[in-house]
Amino acid sequence: MRSLTADEKALSLAAKKRANAELAKWRKGMLWSQQEKVRDVKGLPVTLRGRNDVILDFELLSRLIRTLKRRPITLRIEPGRLTIDFGGQTEGQIRLFDLPAYQRERLSDLPVIEMEELL
């Protein structure tokens, strides 16, 4: 799996910083019980593009693929999620869902990674 370039990493960190600043302002006007449900963006958010687009934490995705590196894997982008099918002695499926809507709305100028470039 390829890693992010320096430019892609800088774009992702800047977008995350902007989104977290907007979320902090938005959180100030809420009641305490509502504030706990609004979480900051973590990791390195990127837009993964295939037939559909999905916004995921790239660090989490690369860590998962690294742990499955000795197994045959298949990646599929479906609306709202990325599905990883893996084989070997034990077969299984992992689904990574899109970031929550309130985080996606505040993330702009994310690096776009094509599905073919990923593996």
CORMOPE-V152920 format. One line per field, one symbol per residue. psi: psi as a letter, one per 20 degrees, with the letter a starting at -180 (. if undefined). burial: # if it has 9 or more other C-alpha atoms within 8 Angstrom, else .. A space follows every 10 residues. Layout:
psi->???
burial->???
This chain:
psi->pqrqrhgggg gghggggggh ghhgghhhjr qghhhhioqq prbnpqpppc hrqporohgg ghgghhhjhj qpqpppproi rppopqabhp qapppoqqqq ghghhiprlq qppqhhig.
burial->.......##. ###.##.### .##...#... ....#..... #..######. ..######.. ##..#..#.. .##...##.. #######... .......#.. ..##.##..# #.###....
